[in-house]
Amino acid sequence: MWSLPSTSTNNPQGDVILKLGLFTALFGSLTFDELLQELKRYPAITAVELGTGNHPGASHVDVDALLSGSSAATTFGRRIADAGLTISALSCHGNPIHPTAEIASHDDEVIRRTILLAEKLGVPVINTFSGCPGGSPADTTPNWITAAWPPEFAQALDWQWNERVIPYWQKTAAFAADHGVKIALEAHPGFVVYNPETLLRLRAATGTSLGINFDPSHMWWQGIDIPTAIAELGDAIFHFHAKDVYVNPANKARNGVIDTKSYLQMAQRSWLFRSVGWGHSEIDWKGIVSALRLSGYDYVISIEHEDALTSIHEGLTSAVGMLSRMLLTEPAVEPWWA
């Protein structure tokens, strides 16, 4: 069973070994049987992150059936193990604090059922978003606030955190802890948790059962240095996505990095999600792996493939090949030269 990484960042952790995984949402058109067959093409992948509803969908998991009886869950787990895989996380990214009550209730229910399923399957962590409420009790659409002025923005942000964000996640984090499950929030612009500072603010208010699913792609285009962010977050890192982003220098120079154009307008956008290695160099990714080892993170690097410039197979093969060259699979040595 996976355990939380060490908080020490003074020396490499000798027992820190990373595994390569895959967020299977990219194969959402395949059945579970077809997914297991497809993964045989990628023997380096030894863990899967499975969607259980909300934005990722639940193409490969029948949540109701697995929760209804022990035999279905046992059979499902055995099939994963027989394929040489483990489940790194169950993912249900949604907005459980949406200002529309029906949406919030639906996404919250999916999160709670995902927690129960994780407990049943022995999966230590679930991934989701922090969500974003409206700017007032009267709003019906989320309001992501990015500036402290004019003053009503600061007032609305204070209301969001104190009346919606902290109360909801205190309750939900406690529910997860009662069931022996960790919650990893994926920091993402558009939601109240979008960088290390906002994640640590919410963690301070809710406790250590809440941490981060660290996706560097969402931070790179904000101008965040990834090794610095990893060191800042330390043992709050519960899960890790391997996804790259390419920042177009000319478009950024003209318009900055806040970009609301469709992802289909690839040539016009300031940035695009890319396969690992197509946005940042191998030395950048080696720096990430080294920073994770220094932080004590000893779990899964889960590839999230969202690259519209490649086929699924070609983009995923490229990511697997690059990450396979740099994941450290042996314990570090004592510095005999020191």
ROMI-926078 format. One line per field, with one value per residue (C-alpha): x, y, z; residue in one letter. Coordinates in steps of 0.5 Angstrom, whole numbers, m for minus. Example, Ala and Ser with C-alpha at 12.3 -4.5 7.8 and 13.67 -1.06 7.14 Angstrom:
<atoms>
X	[25:27]
Y	[m9:m2]
Z	[16:14]
res	[A:S]
</atoms>
This chain:
<atoms>
X	[0:3:4:5:12:17:17:25:28:35:38:35:31:34:28:24:22:17:13:10:2:m3:m10:m14:m19:m16:m18:m25:m28:m25:m29:m25:m23:m21:m17:m13:m11:m9:m4:m1:2:6:9:13:6:5:m1:m7:m11:m19:m24:m31:m35:m36:m31:m27:m33:m33:m32:m28:m31:m38:m38:m45:m44:m37:m40:m46:m42:m36:m35:m35:m30:m26:m26:m25:m19:m16:m17:m13:m7:m7:m6:1:m2:m4:m9:m6:m12:m19:m21:m27:m26:m32:m34:m38:m38:m42:m47:m52:m55:m56:m49:m46:m50:m49:m41:m41:m44:m40:m34:m37:m38:m31:m28:m33:m30:m23:m24:m27:m21:m16:m14:m10:m12:m18:m16:m21:m22:m23:m29:m31:m37:m40:m38:m44:m50:m54:m50:m51:m45:m38:m33:m26:m23:m16:m15:m16:m19:m24:m25:m32:m27:m23:m30:m33:m26:m27:m34:m32:m27:m30:m37:m36:m29:m27:m33:m34:m27:m27:m33:m31:m24:m26:m31:m25:m20:m26:m25:m18:m17:m13:m16:m11:m14:m11:m9:m12:m14:m21:m22:m20:m14:m10:m3:2:m1:m8:m7:m3:m8:m14:m10:m8:m16:m18:m12:m7:m12:m12:m6:m5:m5:1:0:6:2:m2:3:8:4:2:10:11:18:16:22:21:13:15:20:14:9:13:9:2:4:m1:m1:3:1:6:3:7:5:8:8:8:13:10:3:5:9:3:m3:0:m2:m9:m12:m20:m19:m22:m16:m18:m15:m8:m4:m7:m7:m1:0:m2:m2:3:6:11:18:14:14:20:26:29:33:27:23:30:30:22:24:30:26:21:26:29:21:21:15:15:9:6:8:1:1:m4:m5:m8:m4:m8:m2:m1:m5:m6:m1:4:4:3:9:13:12:13:19:22:20:22:29:29:25:30:28:34:35:40:47:50:55:61:65:62]
Y	[0:7:12:19:21:24:32:32:36:36:29:24:19:12:9:13:9:12:8:10:10:13:17:12:18:18:11:13:10:3:m2:m5:m11:m7:m2:m8:m11:m4:m3:m9:m4:0:m5:0:3:m1:3:6:12:11:16:15:20:28:31:24:20:13:9:3:3:1:5:2:m5:m5:m1:m6:m12:m15:m20:m15:m11:m17:m19:m12:m12:m19:m17:m11:m15:m20:m15:m13:m7:m3:3:9:14:14:21:25:32:36:42:41:48:50:56:52:47:41:41:42:36:32:33:32:25:23:25:21:15:15:16:10:6:8:5:m2:m3:m1:5:11:17:20:26:32:39:44:47:55:58:64:71:72:67:70:68:62:61:60:66:65:72:74:81:84:91:94:92:88:83:82:82:77:72:73:71:65:62:63:61:56:53:52:49:44:42:41:37:33:32:29:24:22:21:17:12:12:16:22:27:30:37:38:46:49:56:57:54:57:52:54:54:52:58:57:49:50:55:50:45:49:50:43:38:33:29:34:35:36:32:36:37:41:43:48:51:52:57:61:62:58:54:47:44:50:49:41:44:48:43:37:32:35:32:26:24:27:28:28:33:38:45:49:56:60:66:70:69:70:77:80:77:74:67:68:65:64:62:55:49:48:55:52:56:63:60:63:56:49:42:37:30:30:33:37:43:42:39:32:36:40:33:31:37:35:28:30:35:29:25:30:32:24:23:15:14:14:19:18:20:25:25:31:33:35:35:28:21:18:12:16:22:17:12:19:20:13:13:20:18:11:14:18:15:13:6:4:7:13:12:15:21:17:23:28]
Z	[0:m2:4:4:2:7:8:8:2:4:1:m4:m1:m3:m3:m8:m14:m19:m23:m30:m31:m35:m35:m39:m41:m48:m49:m47:m53:m51:m47:m41:m44:m50:m46:m42:m49:m52:m46:m48:m53:m48:m43:m39:m36:m30:m27:m29:m27:m28:m29:m25:m27:m28:m33:m35:m35:m33:m39:m36:m29:m27:m21:m19:m20:m16:m10:m10:m8:m6:m12:m17:m14:m13:m20:m23:m18:m20:m27:m26:m23:m28:m33:m29:m27:m21:m20:m18:m17:m19:m22:m22:m24:m23:m19:m13:m11:m17:m16:m19:m14:m19:m22:m15:m12:m18:m18:m10:m11:m16:m11:m5:m9:m12:m5:m3:m9:m7:0:m3:m8:m4:m8:m4:m7:m12:m16:m18:m18:m13:m16:m17:m14:m16:m14:m9:m7:m13:m18:m23:m26:m23:m22:m23:m20:m22:m19:m12:m16:m17:m9:m11:m13:m7:m3:m8:m7:1:0:m4:1:7:5:0:m1:6:9:3:3:10:10:4:7:13:10:5:12:15:9:9:2:0:m4:m9:m12:m19:m19:m26:m28:m28:m21:m14:m13:m19:m16:m10:m6:m7:m5:1:3:3:6:12:13:12:14:11:8:2:m3:m10:m16:m19:m27:m29:m36:m32:m28:m34:m38:m32:m31:m25:m24:m23:m19:m15:m14:m12:m7:m4:m4:m1:2:m1:m7:m7:m15:m21:m28:m34:m39:m43:m46:m51:m50:m57:m56:m62:m59:m52:m54:m57:m52:m46:m43:m41:m47:m48:m55:m57:m57:m64:m66:m65:m69:m66:m58:m54:m51:m53:m49:m52:m51:m46:m49:m54:m50:m46:m46:m43:m39:m36:m35:m32:m27:m25:m24:m19:m16:m14:m11:m7:m4:m3:m8:m9:m13:m20:m26:m30:m37:m39:m46:m49:m56:m62:m66:m66:m66:m59:m61:m63:m58:m52:m55:m55:m48:m46:m49:m46:m39:m39:m41:m34:m29:m23:m22:m17:m10:m9:m6:0:m3:m2:m4:1]
res	[M:W:S:L:P:S:T:S:T:N:N:P:Q:G:D:V:I:L:K:L:G:L:F:T:A:L:F:G:S:L:T:F:D:E:L:L:Q:E:L:K:R:Y:P:A:I:T:A:V:E:L:G:T:G:N:H:P:G:A:S:H:V:D:V:D:A:L:L:S:G:S:S:A:A:T:T:F:G:R:R:I:A:D:A:G:L:T:I:S:A:L:S:C:H:G:N:P:I:H:P:T:A:E:I:A:S:H:D:D:E:V:I:R:R:T:I:L:L:A:E:K:L:G:V:P:V:I:N:T:F:S:G:C:P:G:G:S:P:A:D:T:T:P:N:W:I:T:A:A:W:P:P:E:F:A:Q:A:L:D:W:Q:W:N:E:R:V:I:P:Y:W:Q:K:T:A:A:F:A:A:D:H:G:V:K:I:A:L:E:A:H:P:G:F:V:V:Y:N:P:E:T:L:L:R:L:R:A:A:T:G:T:S:L:G:I:N:F:D:P:S:H:M:W:W:Q:G:I:D:I:P:T:A:I:A:E:L:G:D:A:I:F:H:F:H:A:K:D:V:Y:V:N:P:A:N:K:A:R:N:G:V:I:D:T:K:S:Y:L:Q:M:A:Q:R:S:W:L:F:R:S:V:G:W:G:H:S:E:I:D:W:K:G:I:V:S:A:L:R:L:S:G:Y:D:Y:V:I:S:I:E:H:E:D:A:L:T:S:I:H:E:G:L:T:S:A:V:G:M:L:S:R:M:L:L:T:E:P:A:V:E:P:W:W:A]
</atoms>
